[in-house]
Amino acid sequence: MVLLVLLVALVVAIGIFVAPERNRAVAEAPAKGRLLLDENFNGTSLDTSRWSPCYWWSSDGCTNAGNNELEWYVPEQVKVADGTLSLVAQPKTVTGLDGKQFDYVSGLISGLSPDRTLFSFQYGYVESRVWVPKGQGLWPALWMLPTTRKSLPEIDIFETVGEKPRVVDMTTHWLENGKSKQDGVKLGVPDFTSGWHTIGLEWKPSSLTWYVDGVARFRVTRDAAIPHEPMYLLANLAVGGVFTKSPNGSTPFPSALKVDYIKVWGTP
């Protein structure tokens, strides 16, 4: 029994946790069709023909009030340099559009702007190379929402928190019979704060398969859990909120979610 406990601890520690059998993904390469998005973040500023620096309901400042987050997203915290996107969080007292005060500012990019869809797709493979920040209260994510401007369905390609850098959450959310449903996994991975790692999602009409560093790690096949409509991408670095804790004295600032690239291929 002691040996079994030690073996399980070792498996989690080295990041080879496998999802339950009902969702276990086989070792296979994702199917890639035509390259639809090849974003390498070249230049010195965000390409606003592809990305908006706020949620679709604003152009110069926003937050996700439903998550009780502590940051106010502003375009100035979206940095592009040396082929890297940096979404930078730091302490700064600002007042939001509704008069509420926020103690932090941070960065976000979205494929949907207040007046139009900048980039969306339906089915295919999306992959990003990221380096996440370490520290309590930091909540980086790469995710997808429908172009209808509704909150569901939602696919979390990955999200993690700075106090647990060896665990990523991969989740799909949907509406079924008027109720919000979800299916997902907490996956043991290498320390995402120690260097670059790739995260991928293969979206087929019959399945969702998540990849970490080129290896399939989790799959969902329930039809209701799979979106069947155009969706757009978002990446952000939240501070605090329902998924994590508030920052403390050991949280380093400024901190950044770094993104080397985001690529999307259509179905073959």
N, C-alpha and C positions, 0 to 999 in steps of 0.2 A: 504493500500500500504506500509506504514511504517512497519507494522507488518510482511508483506511478506518479505521485504528486511532484517529485523532482523532475520527471520527464515532461510532464505537462508544463511546469514552470519554464523549463528550458525551451520548449517549443514556442511559447508565447514570447520569451525574451529575445529569440533570434528572428522573430517576425515571420513564422511560417504557419500561423494559425489558418486553418481551413474552415470555411463556412459550413454549416450543417448540411447533411446529405441532400436535403430537399432543394438546396440552392447551390450545390457545389458546381463550380465551373470546370470544364475539362481543359486540358492544356492544349490550346489551339491559338493560331494567329487570328486577329480580327480581319474581317473581310473589308477591303478598301476599294472603293470605286474612284470616281473622278474627284480630284482635290477641289473642294469648294471654298475653303478658307485656309490661307497660308500666312498667318500673322506671326511675324518674327520680331516685331517691335523695333524696327530700324528707325533711325532718325532721332529727333530730340523732343518730340511731342506726340501725344496720342493722336492716332488717325481717327478723326471725328466722322469720317465717312463710314467707319466700321463700328465705332464705339461711342457711347455716351458716358460721361463721368458721374451720372446719377441714375436713380430709378426713373421709370418712364414718366412719372408725374411731376418731375422737376428737372431743371437744367443747371442750377447753380448751387444746390444744397439739398440734402435729404437724409433720412434715416429709416430704419425699420422699427417703427414703434411697437409693432406686435411682438417683437422679441425682447423688448425692454433693453435695447442696446444703449450704450453710453456715448457713442460717437455720432458726429455729424459729418456726413460725407461731403467733401468739397473738391472741386476740380484741381486745386493746387496740390492736393496730396497724391495725385496720379502723376508719377514721374516716368519718363522714358529716356534712357541713355545707354549707350554701349550695347544695344541689342537686347535690353532687358526692361520689362515693365516692373515698376516698384509701386505697390500700394502701401503708402506710409501712414502709420498711426503715431500720434504724439499728443501729449497734453496741450490743450488750448481751450480756453473758455469762450464759447460762441453761443449765439442765440439763434435757434431754429425759426422756421417760417411761422410756427404757431406760438412763438414767444417762449418756448421751453428752452432752458439753458442746458448746454452740453459741456462736459469737461474735457472731451477729446475730439480731435478731427482725424479723419482717415480717408482712404481711397477706395473707389469702386469703379468697375467698368460694366457696361450693359449693352447688349445688342439691340435694345429698344429705346428710342428717344421719345420725347413728348409728342412729336408730330409724325413719326414714321418708324418702320422696322428697318434697322440698319443691316442686320444679318440674321437669318433664321434658316432652319433646314428641318426636314422630316425624314428620319431614318438615316443611318450612316454610322461613322466612327469618329469620335472626337478624342483628341489626345493633347495633353499639356505637360510641359516640363516645369516643375515648380520647386521652390525652396521656401519653406515656411518658417515663421519666426517662433522663437521659444520664449515663454513667459506667461505667467498666470494672467488670465483675462483676455488673451489674444485668440481670435476665432477666425481663421482664414477658411475660404470656401470657393469652390468652383461648381456652378449649378446651372439649371435650365428651367425656364418658365414658358408658358404658352404665349403666342403673339396676340391672343385675344385680350391680354391685359388682366386676366384672371389669376388668382393665386394657386390654382390647381388645374392640371397636374403639375408636379414639381419633381425634378430629378436632381438629387445631390450627387454629383460626380465624385466629389470628396468634400469633407469638412473635418476639421480637427481642432483641438485647442492646445494652446501653448504649454499648459501644464501636463499634457499627456501626449508628447510628440511621437510616441510609438504606436498610437492607435488612430485609425481613420474611420469615419463613418461613411457608408455608402447606402443611400436610401432612395426609394421611389415613393411618392405620395400621390394619392388620387382620391376622387370623390366617388362614392358608391352608395346608392340608395339614400342620397342626401347626407351621408356621413363621411368624414375624412378618414381615410385608411392609409396604412404605410407598410412597407416591407423593406428590411435593410439588415445591415450587419455592422458590428464593430470589429474591425480587422486589425490584427497585430501586424505591424510593418517595421522596416528599418526606421531609425530615427530620422524623420522628415526635416528636422531642424539642422541636421549635420551636413547637408549637401543637396544636390539636385536629384529629383526623382520624377519619373513619368507616371501620370495617371490617365487612364483611358476608359471610354465607355463605348461599347458597341450597341447600337440601338436598332433592333430589327422589329418587324411587325409581330414577331412571335417571342421575342426575348430581349432582355437587357443584360449585358455582360460587362462587368467592371474589371479593369486591368491595372496592375501595379508593376512598374518596371518591365512591361512587356509580357507579364504572366497573368492569365485569367484567374481571378480570385473569387468571384461571386456572380451568381446568375439568378435572375427572376424570370419565370415563364408564364405566370398567371396573366391572362389577357387583360383583365381590369386594371392591373398594375402597370401596363405598358401604354404610354401616350400614343395616340394615333392622330396627331395634329402638328403643325409647324411649331417649333420652339426656338427660343433664343438663349444665348449664353450670358452668364454673369460671373464675375470674379470680384471678391471683396475681402477686406480685412476688418471684421467687426471688433469692437472692444466691449467686453462684458456681455450681458444678455443672458437669456434663459439656458443657453447651451454651455456656459462656462461660469466663472466667478468674476468678480471685479478685480482689476489689477491691484497689486500690492507693492510694497517697497522694493521687491526684487524684480519686478517687471521692467525690462529694459525699454527705454524710449529714446529716440524714435525707433520703431520696429517696422519691418516691411514684409509683406508677401511678395516674393520675387517670382516673375513668370518669364521664362525664356522664350516660349512660343505657345501658341494655340493653333492647332490644325484640325480641320474637319474634312472628311472624305464622305461622299455620298455612297449609296449602296451600289454594288457592282452591277 
